Amino acid sequence: MLTIIAIFILCYLLGSIPFGIIIGRIWKGIDIRNYGSKSAGFTNVYRVVGTLPAAIVLFLDIAKGMAAVLLITQISFDSPWVSLIDLKVIASVSVIVGHVFPIFFRFRGGKGIATGLGALWSILPVEVSLALFLFIIVVAITKYVSLGSLSAITFLFLALIFEKYYLQTEVPSIIIIMIVFLTAFIFFNHRNNIKRLLNGTENKFGRKKAG
């Protein structure tokens, strides 16, 4: 019987599998965190390594987020104090934190967007699909992935607040707590991107950098 701590650890370890770093080393023999934006996410892999490896990283990062929620939380768990939605929230936060701070690579990972997409999509499919649509529009217009990511998480935050407190939809309070935490967490992880956006020096998607 798994405990909450065990689920946290399992999902954190799953999130800590740094596909961006692994693909960078396999594909080009480099540590992706030493190039471009210094991130291990798929956007930096695209700029430095190439389109196909970036697509592989994106798929695997989304998949590990979904796996944490859909697979690990389905393992037998019996507790009168913890519901399935509680476990899904714990799994989501854990896998995202693991991706950003991977224990296997000195706690330097990605920004958490792709993994967060997979995890949250498993809990909030409608809201996350709309946020993803907004992300695509923003990136298509501005070419800034960071701006698209920040817009998407902000939309998701506002949508859930609107649903719960204006439409009176039964959104579990733990979901609100999670989205508040993740919004602050993602904005913090994008603090350098925000500075570059304000300064007009942010890298645009599609512009590759030499390794």
BAFI-3210 file (N, C-alpha, C; in Angstrom, 3 decimals, decimal comma, padded with zeros to 6 digits):
// residues 211
n [1|2|3|4|5|6|7|8|9|10|11|12|13|14|15|16|17|18|19|20|21|22|23|24|25|26|27|28|29|30|31|32|33|34|35|36|37|38|39|40|41|42|43|44|45|46|47|48|49|50|51|52|53|54|55|56|57|58|59|60|61|62|63|64|65|66|67|68|69|70|71|72|73|74|75|76|77|78|79|80|81|82|83|84|85|86|87|88|89|90|91|92|93|94|95|96|97|98|99|100|101|102|103|104|105|106|107|108|109|110|111|112|113|114|115|116|117|118|119|120|121|122|123|124|125|126|127|128|129|130|131|132|133|134|135|136|137|138|139|140|141|142|143|144|145|146|147|148|149|150|151|152|153|154|155|156|157|158|159|160|161|162|163|164|165|166|167|168|169|170|171|172|173|174|175|176|177|178|179|180|181|182|183|184|185|186|187|188|189|190|191|192|193|194|195|196|197|198|199|200|201|202|203|204|205|206|207|208|209|210|211]
n.u [000,844|000,706|001,916|001,171|003,546|005,157|003,985|004,486|007,302|007,725|006,537|008,035|010,571|010,025|009,463|011,994|013,471|015,451|014,706|015,391|018,088|019,181|018,605|020,015|022,644|022,840|022,242|023,903|026,076|026,353|025,825|022,824|022,149|024,204|024,054|022,453|019,448|020,035|018,281|016,687|014,535|012,181|012,138|014,650|016,156|015,277|016,313|019,069|019,803|018,005|015,076|013,757|014,876|013,917|011,157|010,903|011,690|009,662|007,385|008,032|008,292|005,695|004,395|005,450|004,342|001,610|001,683|002,334|000,010|-002,095|-001,255|000,401|-001,230|-003,262|-002,482|-003,080|-004,550|-005,538|-007,235|-008,966|-008,779|-007,736|-008,524|-009,024|-008,665|-007,075|-004,721|-004,060|-003,482|-001,269|000,456|000,712|001,930|004,279|005,573|006,043|007,695|009,833|010,682|011,595|013,501|015,531|016,704|018,699|020,417|021,811|019,752|018,948|016,828|014,149|011,575|009,098|006,754|005,879|005,735|003,949|001,758|001,045|000,413|-001,617|-003,500|-004,560|-006,169|-007,719|-009,058|-010,635|-010,226|-007,425|-007,049|-008,145|-006,356|-004,046|-004,719|-004,759|-002,057|-000,880|-001,875|-000,769|001,995|002,155|001,592|003,409|005,831|007,090|007,775|007,913|006,187|003,812|003,591|003,361|001,026|-000,784|-000,783|-001,686|-004,219|-005,374|-005,358|-007,088|-009,407|-010,169|-010,584|-012,714|-014,644|-015,074|-015,740|-017,436|-019,160|-019,908|-019,181|-018,385|-015,462|-012,820|-011,263|-008,591|-007,651|-007,680|-005,780|-003,570|-003,317|-002,780|-000,304|001,215|001,047|002,457|004,889|005,664|005,814|007,932|009,992|010,235|011,350|013,691|013,107|010,951|012,207|013,769|011,749|010,598|012,749|013,021|014,692|014,240|014,477|013,188|010,866|011,858|014,115|017,211|020,098|023,608|025,407]
n.v [-001,195|002,053|005,069|008,582|009,958|008,173|008,222|010,867|010,780|008,860|010,145|012,466|011,429|010,343|012,699|013,740|012,523|013,583|014,295|016,181|016,742|014,192|013,531|015,599|014,897|012,364|012,929|015,053|015,087|016,949|019,019|020,305|022,371|024,130|025,720|028,050|029,106|027,968|026,178|022,974|022,325|021,588|023,698|024,940|022,743|022,470|024,822|024,473|021,779|020,538|019,928|017,330|015,941|017,761|017,451|014,838|015,147|016,869|015,229|013,135|014,531|015,527|013,075|011,928|013,553|012,985|010,260|010,231|011,129|009,525|006,868|006,267|007,208|005,409|003,157|000,866|002,366|003,196|005,242|006,998|009,701|010,863|011,713|010,605|012,756|014,369|012,874|013,001|015,699|015,910|014,201|015,623|018,094|017,076|015,740|017,864|019,533|017,773|017,719|020,333|020,574|018,311|015,493|013,872|015,379|017,569|019,248|020,992|021,641|021,739|024,177|023,325|023,394|021,624|019,148|019,893|020,410|017,799|016,606|018,285|018,254|015,767|016,094|018,412|018,543|020,127|022,866|023,005|022,382|024,643|026,530|025,627|026,127|028,916|029,325|028,421|030,318|032,733|032,199|031,795|034,346|036,083|034,722|034,109|031,707|031,685|033,792|032,740|030,533|031,749|033,193|031,108|029,713|031,746|032,190|029,708|029,817|032,058|031,095|028,914|030,183|031,825|029,891|028,643|030,680|032,513|031,237|029,315|026,656|023,317|023,212|021,570|022,686|022,053|021,983|024,673|025,624|024,250|025,383|028,019|027,786|026,599|028,550|030,702|029,387|028,782|031,343|032,283|030,588|031,543|034,008|035,203|035,107|036,843|039,260|039,525|039,705|042,152|043,758|043,447|041,525|038,852|035,481|034,406|031,917|029,507|030,659|029,489|028,497|028,279|025,361]
n.w [000,000|-001,002|000,421|000,911|000,860|-000,513|-003,063|-003,724|-003,860|-005,913|-008,134|-008,203|-008,795|-011,298|-012,698|-012,565|-014,506|-016,964|-019,938|-021,894|-021,337|-021,587|-024,302|-025,533|-024,931|-026,112|-028,795|-029,584|-027,960|-025,893|-022,956|-022,656|-021,003|-020,968|-023,123|-025,380|-023,972|-021,604|-020,535|-019,984|-021,457|-024,184|-026,029|-025,951|-026,686|-029,280|-030,460|-030,149|-030,673|-032,555|-034,686|-034,727|-032,378|-030,469|-030,733|-029,825|-027,157|-026,268|-026,535|-024,724|-022,307|-021,921|-021,768|-019,416|-017,498|-017,782|-017,198|-014,504|-013,288|-014,367|-014,161|-011,834|-009,737|-009,852|-008,647|-006,055|-003,303|-000,154|001,887|004,351|004,498|002,258|-001,023|-004,473|-006,205|-004,628|-004,594|-007,297|-007,588|-005,870|-007,259|-009,687|-008,939|-007,852|-010,016|-011,731|-010,183|-009,942|-012,593|-012,981|-010,975|-011,141|-009,452|-010,386|-011,917|-010,646|-009,836|-011,859|-014,264|-016,639|-017,517|-016,783|-018,269|-020,437|-019,086|-017,095|-018,714|-019,558|-017,070|-015,938|-017,954|-017,634|-015,475|-015,794|-018,493|-020,316|-019,600|-019,783|-022,461|-023,675|-022,680|-023,919|-026,570|-026,509|-025,936|-028,344|-030,157|-029,141|-029,370|-032,129|-033,067|-031,743|-031,594|-029,265|-027,016|-024,255|-023,531|-024,483|-022,772|-020,231|-020,648|-021,005|-018,503|-016,873|-017,952|-017,315|-014,528|-014,065|-015,294|-013,682|-011,222|-011,971|-012,646|-010,154|-008,267|-009,517|-011,403|-009,697|-009,883|-008,945|-008,165|-006,753|-003,744|-003,411|-005,992|-006,687|-004,882|-005,879|-008,492|-007,922|-006,646|-008,753|-010,740|-009,570|-009,270|-011,919|-013,033|-011,491|-012,364|-014,894|-014,627|-015,670|-018,373|-018,412|-017,804|-020,106|-022,019|-021,310|-021,837|-024,496|-025,553|-025,663|-026,854|-029,962|-031,049|-033,403|-034,162|-034,423|-032,511|-032,779|-031,794]
ca.u [000,000|001,522|001,567|001,243|004,972|005,674|003,493|005,258|008,661|007,663|006,256|009,190|011,630|009,610|009,686|013,429|014,110|015,644|014,776|016,114|019,516|019,537|018,589|021,114|023,907|022,829|022,156|024,976|027,187|026,496|024,881|021,988|022,053|025,340|023,879|021,186|018,822|020,499|017,180|016,665|013,241|012,179|012,402|016,096|016,632|014,985|017,236|020,471|020,035|017,275|013,624|013,355|015,125|013,026|009,838|010,993|011,709|008,322|006,490|008,376|008,000|004,241|004,028|005,757|003,353|000,371|001,899|002,304|-001,374|-002,979|-000,768|000,851|-002,340|-004,187|-001,982|-003,951|-004,329|-006,750|-007,121|-010,221|-008,516|-007,208|-009,330|-008,270|-008,264|-005,932|-003,542|-003,720|-002,839|000,065|001,249|000,980|002,929|005,535|006,248|006,501|008,849|010,920|011,179|012,323|014,638|015,820|017,714|019,769|021,295|022,123|018,557|018,824|016,045|013,413|010,681|007,915|005,555|005,422|005,341|002,731|000,681|000,614|-000,195|-002,869|-004,441|-005,181|-007,108|-008,591|-008,889|-011,269|-009,526|-006,057|-007,147|-008,336|-005,087|-003,123|-005,126|-004,264|-000,603|-000,559|-002,172|000,212|003,294|002,049|001,593|004,583|007,013|007,697|007,244|007,772|004,968|002,712|003,497|002,855|-000,369|-001,580|-000,967|-002,520|-005,592|-005,844|-005,612|-008,288|-010,554|-010,585|-011,144|-014,014|-015,549|-015,395|-016,300|-018,480|-020,132|-020,246|-018,895|-017,747|-014,027|-012,238|-010,361|-007,200|-007,308|-007,379|-004,491|-002,551|-003,101|-002,123|001,102|001,878|001,170|003,588|006,087|006,046|006,270|009,264|010,933|010,367|011,714|014,673|012,390|010,145|013,134|014,136|010,571|010,471|013,886|012,991|015,826|013,859|014,657|011,951|010,787|012,182|015,481|018,112|021,421|024,666|025,875]
ca.v [000,000|003,252|006,228|009,846|010,269|007,301|008,739|012,083|010,399|008,204|011,136|013,359|010,710|010,272|014,024|014,019|011,957|014,795|013,877|017,185|016,540|012,886|013,629|016,478|014,150|011,293|013,456|015,960|014,968|018,171|019,293|021,365|023,472|025,032|026,379|028,744|029,713|027,170|025,343|021,607|022,119|021,272|024,892|025,099|021,602|022,804|025,847|024,053|020,425|020,315|019,769|015,975|015,693|018,605|016,812|013,664|015,659|017,378|014,077|012,400|015,368|015,497|011,710|011,631|014,258|012,205|008,980|010,445|011,279|008,452|005,531|006,121|007,411|004,288|002,074|000,682|003,304|003,207|006,158|007,731|011,143|011,340|011,316|010,407|014,062|014,810|012,152|013,523|017,002|015,616|013,646|016,691|019,014|016,347|015,465|019,153|019,931|016,882|018,136|021,601|020,341|016,871|015,050|013,167|016,305|018,747|020,065|021,982|021,026|022,619|025,178|022,646|023,633|020,420|018,159|020,419|020,199|016,411|016,330|019,023|017,782|014,558|016,493|019,493|018,459|021,231|024,118|022,937|022,438|026,057|027,197|025,218|026,868|030,278|029,232|028,306|031,607|033,720|031,867|032,011|035,789|036,787|033,855|033,971|030,551|032,067|034,586|031,803|029,728|032,606|033,501|029,894|029,428|032,829|031,878|028,566|030,333|032,897|030,267|028,121|031,124|032,225|028,755|028,329|031,769|033,252|030,275|028,417|025,271|022,610|022,980|021,274|023,722|021,649|022,367|026,107|025,750|023,773|026,300|029,213|027,418|026,374|029,838|031,411|028,586|028,939|032,723|032,379|029,902|032,344|035,386|035,728|035,326|038,058|040,393|039,661|040,188|043,576|044,455|043,221|040,683|037,444|034,696|034,027|030,531|029,370|031,166|028,494|028,939|027,306|024,686]
ca.w [000,000|-001,079|001,237|000,170|000,685|-001,565|-004,338|-003,986|-004,259|-007,214|-009,173|-008,274|-009,503|-012,703|-013,247|-012,585|-015,703|-017,779|-021,332|-022,664|-021,099|-022,144|-025,763|-025,917|-024,845|-027,106|-030,154|-029,955|-027,032|-025,103|-021,879|-023,216|-020,036|-021,175|-024,414|-025,589|-022,795|-020,453|-020,065|-020,510|-022,081|-025,615|-026,849|-026,054|-027,473|-030,679|-030,936|-030,110|-031,189|-033,794|-034,634|-034,341|-030,959|-029,665|-030,759|-028,950|-025,779|-025,970|-026,353|-023,507|-021,141|-021,742|-021,389|-018,007|-016,699|-017,836|-016,528|-013,061|-012,842|-014,810|-013,804|-010,444|-008,802|-009,947|-007,803|-004,894|-002,211|000,670|003,005|004,552|004,543|000,986|-002,179|-005,705|-006,735|-003,809|-005,082|-008,621|-007,379|-005,326|-008,369|-010,653|-008,377|-007,660|-011,289|-012,260|-009,374|-010,335|-013,907|-012,835|-010,083|-011,204|-008,484|-011,085|-012,633|-009,843|-009,639|-012,940|-015,323|-017,540|-016,931|-016,254|-019,070|-021,132|-018,077|-016,493|-019,675|-019,473|-015,763|-015,747|-018,971|-017,096|-014,431|-016,275|-019,951|-021,049|-019,306|-020,296|-023,925|-024,017|-022,384|-024,978|-027,764|-026,318|-026,079|-029,766|-030,785|-028,695|-029,967|-033,570|-033,339|-031,199|-031,694|-027,943|-026,291|-022,854|-023,404|-024,644|-021,549|-019,155|-020,974|-020,805|-017,073|-016,341|-018,371|-016,537|-013,178|-014,088|-015,658|-012,521|-010,252|-012,515|-012,518|-008,762|-007,466|-010,236|-011,918|-008,585|-010,251|-007,838|-008,352|-005,436|-003,233|-003,603|-007,359|-006,634|-004,202|-006,814|-009,607|-007,367|-006,452|-010,038|-011,432|-008,959|-009,539|-013,325|-013,221|-010,882|-013,256|-016,115|-014,246|-016,624|-019,632|-018,247|-017,924|-021,516|-022,729|-021,024|-022,468|-025,938|-025,946|-025,551|-028,075|-030,630|-031,491|-034,805|-034,357|-033,853|-032,101|-033,051|-030,588]
c.u [000,876|001,022|001,653|002,692|005,566|005,235|004,243|006,646|008,670|007,467|007,405|010,322|011,297|009,846|011,153|014,162|014,242|015,806|015,524|017,620|019,980|019,615|019,722|022,447|023,974|022,977|023,399|026,165|027,421|025,536|024,082|021,907|023,227|025,215|022,537|020,682|019,213|019,405|017,268|015,341|013,319|012,490|013,896|016,717|016,401|016,017|018,657|020,707|019,286|015,809|013,193|013,663|014,233|011,631|009,807|010,946|010,323|007,358|006,760|008,079|006,499|003,807|004,322|004,811|002,043|000,516|001,814|000,875|-002,222|-002,539|-000,449|-000,302|-003,385|-003,717|-002,808|-003,570|-005,622|-006,537|-008,432|-010,027|-008,084|-008,056|-008,435|-007,810|-007,104|-004,646|-003,101|-003,025|-001,424|000,986|001,648|002,079|004,283|006,282|006,769|007,731|010,059|011,527|012,036|013,591|014,989|016,964|018,909|020,781|021,414|020,971|018,421|018,110|015,381|012,517|009,374|006,670|005,027|004,955|004,063|001,531|000,146|-000,114|-001,553|-003,925|-005,213|-006,222|-008,154|-008,531|-009,472|-010,488|-008,112|-006,049|-007,330|-007,050|-004,054|-003,432|-004,627|-002,747|-000,202|-000,777|-001,108|001,572|003,273|002,154|002,914|005,890|007,740|007,039|007,014|006,494|003,737|002,492|002,890|001,384|-001,267|-001,823|-001,807|-003,983|-006,165|-006,196|-006,922|-009,540|-011,070|-011,169|-012,545|-015,040|-016,013|-016,180|-017,364|-019,564|-020,588|-020,116|-018,149|-016,313|-013,425|-011,238|-008,903|-006,729|-006,928|-006,025|-003,357|-002,267|-002,474|-000,631|001,820|002,028|002,358|004,903|006,580|006,495|007,671|010,308|011,177|010,814|012,730|014,033|011,564|011,019|013,506|012,963|010,403|011,576|013,910|014,114|015,502|014,035|013,302|012,018|011,031|013,575|016,444|019,452|022,431|025,122|027,249]
c.v [001,240|004,331|007,481|010,198|009,437|007,789|010,009|011,730|009,773|009,216|012,127|012,702|010,577|011,619|014,349|013,375|013,086|014,474|014,887|017,007|015,238|012,952|014,514|015,742|013,050|011,865|014,238|015,920|016,202|018,163|020,510|022,579|024,445|025,847|027,097|029,426|029,014|026,264|023,960|021,294|021,953|022,491|025,093|023,946|021,878|023,785|025,305|022,728|020,165|020,008|018,396|015,687|016,532|017,995|015,588|014,099|016,141|016,240|013,371|013,214|015,422|014,133|011,426|012,380|013,503|010,898|009,130|010,475|010,056|007,064|005,400|006,280|006,303|003,077|002,029|001,611|003,416|004,108|006,920|009,244|011,720|010,805|011,140|011,741|014,639|014,164|012,677|014,876|016,805|015,107|014,734|017,618|018,325|016,141|016,761|019,633|019,072|017,279|019,404|021,428|018,854|016,464|014,411|014,100|017,645|019,753|021,194|021,332|022,042|023,584|024,572|022,756|022,351|019,350|018,596|020,241|018,779|016,096|016,996|018,636|016,560|014,875|017,465|019,539|019,637|022,519|024,131|022,971|023,884|026,847|026,866|025,960|028,310|030,322|029,238|029,644|032,639|033,465|032,115|033,494|036,432|036,051|033,698|032,803|030,901|032,866|033,705|030,975|030,529|032,971|032,307|029,618|030,510|032,599|030,748|028,991|031,123|032,077|029,482|029,005|031,546|031,105|028,556|029,442|032,596|032,312|029,293|026,945|024,599|022,237|022,729|022,345|023,357|021,961|023,846|026,333|025,347|024,806|027,601|028,945|027,309|027,666|030,622|030,714|028,803|030,365|032,907|031,741|030,674|033,776|035,993|035,986|036,604|039,302|040,627|040,151|041,690|044,385|044,302|042,343|039,185|036,743|034,307|032,583|030,471|029,885|030,231|029,111|027,865|026,686|025,130]
c.w [000,000|-000,130|000,370|-000,108|-000,441|-002,946|-004,709|-004,519|-005,642|-008,346|-009,315|-009,062|-010,989|-013,375|-013,405|-013,755|-016,723|-019,258|-022,200|-022,547|-021,755|-023,670|-026,258|-025,928|-025,888|-028,514|-030,548|-029,006|-026,179|-023,920|-022,322|-022,297|-020,141|-022,456|-024,466|-024,333|-021,499|-019,875|-020,680|-021,188|-023,584|-026,482|-027,036|-026,837|-028,957|-031,225|-031,091|-030,828|-032,493|-033,581|-034,140|-032,872|-030,053|-029,603|-029,848|-027,486|-025,375|-025,689|-025,027|-022,249|-020,861|-021,214|-019,923|-017,076|-016,642|-017,078|-015,021|-012,541|-013,158|-014,363|-012,322|-009,467|-008,884|-009,136|-006,519|-003,743|-001,430|001,868|003,140|004,504|003,200|-000,165|-003,398|-006,282|-005,939|-004,313|-006,442|-008,518|-006,852|-006,433|-009,361|-010,162|-008,271|-008,966|-011,913|-011,505|-009,731|-011,665|-013,798|-012,005|-010,037|-010,272|-009,178|-011,742|-011,907|-009,782|-010,661|-014,117|-016,231|-016,785|-016,414|-017,109|-019,716|-020,147|-017,373|-017,407|-019,578|-018,179|-015,633|-016,767|-018,459|-016,033|-014,954|-017,807|-020,720|-020,859|-019,888|-021,826|-024,392|-023,778|-023,457|-026,277|-027,695|-026,484|-027,554|-030,474|-030,436|-029,347|-031,474|-033,915|-032,935|-031,397|-030,352|-027,205|-024,829|-022,624|-023,562|-023,387|-020,403|-019,387|-020,673|-019,327|-016,410|-016,698|-017,527|-015,112|-013,147|-014,398|-014,458|-011,426|-010,680|-012,341|-011,077|-008,078|-008,182|-010,748|-010,845|-008,967|-009,105|-008,188|-006,971|-005,015|-003,454|-005,029|-007,407|-005,976|-005,142|-007,896|-009,136|-007,211|-007,790|-010,834|-010,898|-009,295|-010,960|-013,615|-012,637|-011,788|-014,545|-015,813|-015,215|-017,991|-019,566|-018,382|-019,388|-022,365|-022,544|-021,700|-023,982|-026,443|-025,871|-026,901|-028,663|-031,097|-032,990|-035,114|-033,673|-033,510|-032,441|-031,767|-030,253]
res [m|l|t|i|i|a|i|f|i|l|c|y|l|l|g|s|i|p|f|g|i|i|i|g|r|i|w|k|g|i|d|i|r|n|y|g|s|k|s|a|g|f|t|n|v|y|r|v|v|g|t|l|p|a|a|i|v|l|f|l|d|i|a|k|g|m|a|a|v|l|l|i|t|q|i|s|f|d|s|p|w|v|s|l|i|d|l|k|v|i|a|s|v|s|v|i|v|g|h|v|f|p|i|f|f|r|f|r|g|g|k|g|i|a|t|g|l|g|a|l|w|s|i|l|p|v|e|v|s|l|a|l|f|l|f|i|i|v|v|a|i|t|k|y|v|s|l|g|s|l|s|a|i|t|f|l|f|l|a|l|i|f|e|k|y|y|l|q|t|e|v|p|s|i|i|i|i|m|i|v|f|l|t|a|f|i|f|f|n|h|r|n|n|i|k|r|l|l|n|g|t|e|n|k|f|g|r|k|k|a|g]
***
